[in-house]
C-alpha cells in the first residue's frame, strides 16, 4: 500500500488490517499479513463501497471459517 493511499488501521480477529483508498477515491482496499501463507495480502472492497469496515469483517469471518 502506498503511504498516500493509507486511511487507517483496525484489528479484526486479532489481525492488524491496514485500510486504504485508491488514487481516484473510488475503491477502498485493505492489506494484512496472512500468517498461514507467510505473505501480505491485498484485497479490494469493491468500487464505491463506503461500508468498508463491515466488508472487511465479513471477509475475515468467511476466511476464518475456511481455515
N, C-alpha and C positions, 0 to 999 in steps of 0.2 A: 504494500500500500504506500502510495506517495504521501509525504507528510502534509501536502496541501489538500489531500482528499480526506484526511483523518477528521472525524467528528467527535467521537468519544469512545470509551471502553466500558463494557459491562461484564459481569460474571454470570454465566449460565451453567448450571450443573457442575460447579467447581472448575469451569474453563474460562479463561480470560478471552474475551471476544472484542476485537477492535472493529469499530464501525466507521465506514467512510461513505462519501458520496462522490460520484463521478464528476468529471470536468464540467459537464453540462447541467448538473444539478437535477438530473432526471432519474438516477438509479442509485439507491443505497446498496451497499455491499458490506460484507464482513469477512474477517480473517481470524483464524485461530490455529493453534498448534495441535495437530492430531497426534496424540501420543502413540496410538496403535500403529500408524503408518510412519511415524517419525518425520513428519513434514508439515509445513504451513499450508493450510487450505484456504482458498478464497472462494466465497460463494455470493452470488447476486441475489438480492431480494426481489428483483423484477422492476421494470420501468414504472415510475410513478407510484410505487408502494410506499406510502407515508407511515404505515403501521409497521415499520421495520423491526421494532423490538419484539412484537408478537410473532412476526415471521421467523425471527432468529430463535425464539424459544420453541416454536413448533418444530423447526429444523432439528434442534438438539433433542427434543423429546422423541422424534422419529429416529434419529441417529442412534440414541441410546438403546432403543428397543431392538435395533438390528445387531448390536454387539453380541 
